Amino acid sequence: MNLLLPLLGYLLGSLPFSIWITRLAKGVDVRDAGSGHATTTNTIRRAGFGWGALVLLLDIAKGFIPTLLAVRYSGETWVVALTAACAVIGHCWALFAGFRGGMGLATTGGALLAVNPLAFLICFGVLLILVLGIRHSARASVFTGILIAPVLWLFNIRDAALWVAAAAGAVIAVRFLVDWNRRYRELWLDRERPEKTPK
């Protein structure tokens, strides 16, 4: 059971609701907009606020359901944290979407909600502050994922939520670094590419 729960987390996390819903609603790929990821923000851009809200709830559920099952049927902190991390991995590198998914924050929020609702509210508060501060939803989401574990520590939350936040935050950090490296490399190659002389 301890090994099946993380596997379930990955499979549920891999359900690309934003891709499916946007394709059904508008006939387009959500990854063709904005940041190029399967996110709530891009769903709103491509399909509208209502569909985006539905995607947000479903992405939260992808983290909530497997993590809650891990809490109830295992109870081991490492299993809970690993299950949550695997759900976020599934969301970021979705098996059912060619391993091109989202950034993982909504799924992280769902996992936190399953273990400690206060941690979920703190996560939401950090996200709101960052969105208002830097006015860039994608960056705010990444920074929230990375910062939430230290913030929970400062709020003296030392239960399984701290380990869930740390594990999921590590996944989000890796997701960001992979994406940043790809974009930086493309920019560098574009700069190095010789200009074509008109004929």
Beta strands, then each sheet from edge to edge (+ up, - down):
end
